[in-house]
Amino acid sequence: MAGANSSAAGSSSRAQRNINEKHRRMLMKDLISQLASLIPSNSKLSMPQILDDATSYIMHLQKNKESLERKKALLKGDDHTEPSVMNITTSGSTLEVNLICGLNRNFMFHEIISILEEEAAEVINVTRFNSGDRVIFSVQSKVYITHLHVSV
């Protein structure tokens, strides 16, 4: 009789393990389904594909967030890199613009060139130097001053 009791106890614990495993699988299926609904996808994917796509998507979102935070800091002026320094020197009709900035400093170099051209200066030479953690731009241009003739 003692053997029959242990056999019955063993089968009931086995049945309980089977029920627990079934609940675990159902829970995993529901969680994977929820995860699949959060990632951009147009087709039915297998569980490994869902996990792989979700991992890639999360990494993409993290990089996008970091990029947006950097842009926000730049716009707010919270950028902790050294500020840009601009020196402008003239000699006759020659204009030289020297810009010194940190390597991580973002600016629109083409805007400097556009401003010079708008102010009637022809860019003759542009030189870029890297010096440690700084970048130095030197722009040499020739200024064309036009005289207005007004007849009265």
Order of alpha helices (4+ residues) and beta strands (2+ residues): alpha-alpha-beta-beta-alpha-beta-beta
